[in-house]
Amino acid sequence: MKTVKIAILGAGNIGMAITNGLIGSGIYKPGQITVTRRNKELLLPLMDKGIGVTGDDSEAVKNSSVIIIAVQPGQLNGLLDEIKDVVNPDIHTIISVVSGATLAAIGKKLPAGSHIVRAMPNTAIAIRESMTCLSSGQGNEDALKCAEEIFETLGTTLIINEELMIPATALCACGIAFFLRAIRAASQGGIEIGFHSEIALKMAAQTAKGAAALLLTMGDHPESEVDKVTTPRGCTISGLNQMEHSGFSSAMIKGIVTSAEKAALLYKNSD
């Protein structure tokens, strides 16, 4: 992977996060990466770092072996039509982070035998802390391994069945916003009980980080750790019960389910 050439087609939020994460990993050099955007002048800061920049997706594909497609769902068909004549199954691994676009839908628009992997990271990929789910079809083991090697440098990966990619979108990609909103709410509570906003936010964010680290390190169920904090007639159980009375868990569950339902409709394949 030290010499692989990577093209990131689409320099939106997730495309830029992937770019920053790859460079920040120290494993990939700026000269190995090309980023595309129609208005490439917006990518001049990347060019100053030595990253390749172009407004021509086909050119980027020709000069790379790994193609990460990071455009919006509504832009995918047009992009695939643009690059299909320069995609070579003997050379290219295609990794799509486009929500809702199936392997079959992408493969239908590319040359037969194209090696395609679906990936669903989140924006924490910029600091190499993403939870990235990966999926591919039979016969694409090498492509899946390639994608896994790339995204393992950007956080944690999990290989799942393709039918679970929409749920993964809701839980991981959308989910980071849900947890950020929960941290914001906690910090606002901190302000109300006496802390300045900057201090409250730092306290809330570090507490959330510690809670997540406990689960990942200890391997316990969340309620096992909750039980260690709650005591009879204590302040923790009082606060938890009030949040549950207000629908805290229910709201989170409904939000994830709603996001999954929406994600399933984002990409409409056209013949």
ABEGO torsion letter per residue (X at the ends): XAABBBBBBEABAAAAAAAAAAAAAGABBAAABBBBBABAAAAAAAAAAGBBBBABAAAAAAABABBBBABBAAAAAAAAAAAAAABBAAABBBBBABBGBBAAAAAAABBBGBBBBBBBBBAAAAAGABBBBBBBBBGAAAAAAAAAAAAAAAEBBBBBBAAAAAAAAAAAAAAAAAAAAAAAAAAAAAAAAGBBAAAAAAAAAAAAAAAAAAAAAAGBBAAAAAAAABBBGBAAAAAAAAAAAAGAAAAAAAAAAAAAAAAAAABBBBX
